[in-house]
Each structure stands twice: as structure tokens, then as C-alpha cells.
């Protein structure tokens, strides 16, 4: 990871869809959420996805433009509809998802201008859900052109296998898990330890990944970067819903690191951003840098 100070150019690849809540719908999809957060932070962001030629797709294109992101790499599909997800929240605000199959983002195609875009970017971000259909073939192509690959693990049964996860982890330079995902994958790969640090080292050694971050919900995050540990206890907030909190966390951490911020400070800001999103409704609340700094001043660690 470079210590650049200039504005990073970042490509996010994968699903954009409508999160359908009991009383409303909100634009979402983990890669899109990460792209929105990166854009708010000041990165130059490009988003590769696919939507249907339908009303929901038209609404997505309009909202993406309103949020300041380019739509030139959001493909349009004439055969499959725009993606949707039914979101259910429990009493603590934790979300479960029912994801519609055979939708436009399952069929992202490879385009020459997108290969060029990836080749000239500072980072390429994707998640594990994109594996479930033919978009995985496009992902294979883009990964061959990417310089710094970020794998955002989002385990959504039944849309993953250990072999596919291992393939993507082997390609990645940076992997982000939540605690439950780390434990499941490390155990499946043969780790006998239940300690987070042991599991992180285990995966790092077997995938040759130098940067691994694990979010721990209300307990903050643990970051292993080039053989060194950075820990954060998290910020105490009243959770409204967890949708998008991990995505905003990842965006803030990566942006800080790509801008040359010390990992400890970058992790602090990332935990604060994730907490702000968790106490807000939906995946993409607008949060300015000044709001983030104010939050960090008036809130204490757990």
C-alpha cells in the first residue's frame, strides 16, 4: 500500500440494488455503499455494475447521479430486472437479507474501457456475493488488471463456497471480515484456534495477504497490517440498524490508508464512521468530515 497524498482513484465492482425495508426502500448493495462513502470522503470513485431496463433501474441511475457518482460504467440489461433485497431488522437493529436471484447485477459484462479504468486505478474493491452468477467471470478479468485488490467478505448463504472464497483471498492484498465470517472461514480452512489473532495470522500466512481487518460490531475492530497489530475498542452508540455500517467502515479505513494516514488514526476514524452509520437509518447517510470529527470529540471508546 502506497503512502500517496494525492486523491486516490478507486473502482468498486459488484451489486447495486434496492434494500426493501418494511416501510421504505433505500439504495444499497455493499460495493455501492462503499463507493458512496469513498465519494463523500473525497476519493475519485468509479462504480461497475448492471441494472435492468426498468423503473427501479431508472431510479438507481438518477440517484447515483444525484450522489455525485458517474454512471458511465453502470451497464443496462435488457433481459434481467434490477436487483432487490428484502431487509428485516431484529430488535437490536441487526439485519437479515432475502436476496432476489437472476437480476441484472448477476450478469455484468467485461468491457474494454472498464479494463483500462481498473488498470489505472489505485485500488479495486469487490465483495463475495458477486460470485453467485456469471459476473464472477468478469471479476476474473478485472482482477488481472488491478494493482491493489480489496476483498470485502460478505457471507450470504447459500451464495459462497470455501473454494471460491480461498481463490479470492489468494488474489487479494487486503481482506475485510466481520468476526463471525473470520471464525467460519478460518475453521473451514483448518485453523484449530478460536483466538482472533491466531485466525488472522493463519489466513494471512495461507493466502499471503499482508492486510487483514476484522470488525467486531460494538467492540470495534482489529487490523493486521504487514505483521503489525492495530486495535480499536469501538464507539458506544445506540444502534438503529447495521445496514451499511461495515461498508462505511471499510471505505473510511481504505481512504485513510491510501492517503498515507497512520493505520492507528485511520482505524479510529473508520470505527467512528461505522458507529455513525449504525446509529442512522439506511446504508448511505450523508456524513461530512466535520461531522465525523465532532463525533470523535464528543464520544468515547467503549
KAKA-V468961 format. One record per pair of residues at least 24 apart in sequence whose C-alpha atoms are under 8 Angstrom apart, sorted by the first residue. I is the first residue (numbers start at 1). GAP is how many residues later the second one is. D is the distance in whole Angstrom. If there is no record, write none. Layout:
# KAKA-V468961
<<I/GAP/D> <I/GAP/D>>
This chain:
# KAKA-V468961
<<1/147/7> <1/256/8> <1/257/7> <2/256/6> <2/258/7> <3/254/8> <3/255/6> <3/256/6> <3/257/4> <3/258/8> <4/254/6> <4/255/5> <4/256/6> <5/253/8> <5/254/5> <5/255/6> <6/253/7> <7/35/7> <7/36/6> <7/37/7> <7/252/7> <8/35/5> <8/36/6> <8/113/8> <8/114/6> <8/115/8> <8/247/8> <8/250/7> <8/251/7> <9/34/6> <9/35/5> <9/36/6> <9/37/8> <9/112/5> <9/113/5> <9/114/7> <10/33/7> <10/34/6> <10/35/5> <10/36/6> <10/111/6> <10/112/6> <10/113/5> <10/114/6> <10/115/8> <11/24/8> <11/34/6> <11/35/5> <11/36/6> <11/37/7> <11/106/8> <11/107/6> <11/110/7> <11/112/6> <11/113/5> <11/114/6> <12/33/7> <12/34/6> <12/35/5> <12/36/6> <12/112/6> <12/113/5> <12/114/6> <13/34/6> <13/35/5> <13/36/6> <13/111/7> <13/112/6> <13/113/5> <13/114/8> <13/126/8> <14/34/6> <14/35/5> <14/91/7> <14/112/6> <14/113/7> <14/116/6> <15/34/6> <15/35/7> <15/68/8> <15/90/5> <15/91/8> <15/115/7> <16/33/7> <16/34/7> <16/35/8> <16/67/7> <16/89/7> <17/43/8> <17/65/7> <17/66/5> <17/67/5> <17/68/7> <18/38/8> <18/65/6> <18/66/5> <18/67/6> <19/65/6> <19/66/5> <19/67/6> <19/68/6> <20/64/7> <20/65/6> <20/66/5> <20/67/6> <21/65/6> <21/66/5> <21/67/7> <22/65/8> <22/66/7> <26/256/7> <26/257/8> <27/33/7> <27/256/8> <27/257/8> <28/216/8> <28/255/6> <28/256/8> <30/97/7> <30/214/7> <30/217/6> <31/94/7> <31/95/6> <31/96/7> <31/216/8> <33/211/6> <33/214/6> <33/215/7> <33/250/7> <33/251/6> <34/213/5> <34/214/6> <34/216/7> <34/217/5> <35/216/7> <36/31/7> <36/33/8> <36/248/7> <37/210/8> <37/211/6> <37/214/6> <37/215/7> <37/247/7> <38/210/8> <38/213/5> <38/214/7> <38/217/7> <39/29/8> <39/30/7> <40/246/8> <40/247/7> <40/248/7> <41/211/7> <41/214/7> <41/247/8> <41/248/7> <43/212/7> <45/24/7> <46/24/7> <46/27/7> <47/24/7> <47/26/6> <47/27/7> <48/25/5> <48/26/5> <48/27/8> <48/66/8> <49/24/7> <49/25/5> <49/26/6> <49/56/6> <49/59/6> <50/24/5> <50/25/4> <50/26/6> <50/27/7> <50/32/8> <50/54/5> <50/55/5> <50/56/8> <50/57/7> <50/58/6> <51/24/6> <51/25/5> <51/26/6> <51/30/7> <51/31/5> <51/32/7> <51/52/8> <51/53/5> <51/54/6> <52/24/6> <52/25/5> <52/26/6> <52/27/7> <52/28/6> <52/29/4> <52/30/4> <52/31/8> <52/51/8> <52/52/5> <53/24/6> <53/25/6> <53/28/7> <53/29/8> <54/27/7> <54/28/7> <56/26/6> <57/24/8> <57/25/6> <73/41/7> <75/33/7> <76/28/8> <77/27/6> <79/25/8> <80/24/5> <89/152/7> <92/147/7> <92/148/8> <92/149/8> <93/146/6> <93/147/5> <93/148/4> <93/149/6> <94/147/6> <94/148/5> <94/149/8> <95/146/7> <95/147/6> <95/148/7> <105/30/7> <106/24/7> <106/26/7> <106/27/5> <106/28/6> <106/29/5> <107/26/7> <107/27/5> <107/28/5> <108/26/7> <108/27/5> <108/30/7> <109/26/7> <109/29/6> <110/28/5> <110/31/7> <115/26/8> <115/27/6> <115/30/7> <118/24/7> <118/27/6> <118/28/6> <119/26/5> <119/27/5> <119/28/7> <121/25/7> <121/26/7> <122/25/7> <122/26/6> <123/24/7> <123/25/5> <123/26/6> <123/27/7> <124/24/6> <124/25/5> <124/26/6> <125/24/6> <125/25/5> <125/26/6> <125/27/7> <126/24/7> <126/25/5> <126/26/6> <127/24/6> <127/25/5> <127/26/6> <127/27/6> <128/24/7> <128/25/5> <128/26/6> <128/27/7> <128/32/7> <128/37/7> <129/25/7> <129/26/7> <129/27/7> <129/30/6> <129/31/7> <131/28/7> <131/29/7> <131/33/8> <132/27/5> <132/28/7> <143/28/8> <148/24/8> <148/25/6> <148/26/8> <149/24/5> <149/25/6> <150/24/5> <150/25/6> <150/26/8> <151/24/5> <151/25/6> <152/24/5> <152/25/7> <153/24/5> <153/25/8> <153/28/8> <154/27/8> <155/26/7> <162/26/7> <162/27/8> <166/41/8> <169/38/6> <169/40/7> <170/37/5> <170/38/7> <170/39/7> <171/36/8> <172/37/7> <173/36/5> <173/37/6> <173/38/6> <174/35/6> <174/36/7> <174/37/5> <174/38/6> <174/39/8> <175/34/8> <175/36/6> <175/37/5> <175/38/6> <176/36/6> <176/37/5> <176/38/6> <176/39/8> <176/74/8> <177/35/8> <177/36/6> <177/37/5> <177/38/6> <178/36/5> <178/37/5> <178/38/6> <178/39/8> <179/35/6> <179/36/6> <179/37/5> <182/32/7> <200/24/8> <215/31/7> <218/84/8> <219/83/7> <220/51/6> <221/46/8> <221/50/7> <223/44/8> <230/33/7> <230/34/6> <230/37/8> <231/33/8> <231/36/8> <232/35/7> <232/36/7> <232/39/8> <233/68/6> <233/69/6> <234/37/6> <234/38/7> <234/41/8> <234/67/5> <234/68/6> <235/36/7> <235/37/6> <235/40/6> <235/64/7> <235/65/6> <235/66/5> <235/67/5> <236/39/8> <236/63/7> <236/64/7> <236/65/6> <236/66/5> <237/38/7> <237/39/8> <237/41/8> <237/42/6> <238/40/8> <238/41/6> <239/36/8> <239/39/5> <239/40/4> <239/41/8> <240/38/6> <240/39/5> <240/40/6> <240/41/6> <241/37/5> <241/38/7> <241/39/7> <241/40/6> <241/41/7> <242/35/7> <242/36/5> <242/37/8> <242/41/8> <243/34/8> <243/35/7> <243/39/6> <243/40/5> <244/33/7> <244/34/8> <244/38/7> <244/39/4> <244/40/7> <245/28/8> <245/29/5> <245/30/7> <245/31/8> <245/32/5> <245/33/5> <245/38/7> <246/28/6> <247/27/8> <248/25/6> <248/26/6> <248/29/7> <249/24/6> <249/25/5> <269/27/8> <272/24/6>>
